[in-house]
């Protein structure tokens, strides 16, 4: 293993063991095997589903305390705050936890496109044509 890979792994490990999330919130979360919780991002006023991202405890803490959505990037193994490079940021209106503790609903005011493709939502033009129940 190269030194760069070791550094990256160390950074990723530290990101999951060091956090500032309120313990009363942390104990309610049911993380997946990677230590993450799914975060569904929804436009607060229209209820349009914009995207899905992943958060660890520190990303959730930052989201709750900074008023901007922060994710854990699984591909880059680092935090990313939505909009820092694109300018298409998300202002937090509310954050809710589902009944199982394994998913978050983050209601936001989306400024610009939510999807990295430039679309308003990550779910544009991707209909799988499910059969409708009668």
Secondary structure by P-SEA (a helix, b strand, c coil): ccaaaaaaaaaaaaaaacccccaaaaaacccccccbbbbbbbccccccccccccccaaaaaaaacccbbbbbcccccccccccccccbbbbbccccccccccbbbbbbbccccccccccccccccccccccccc
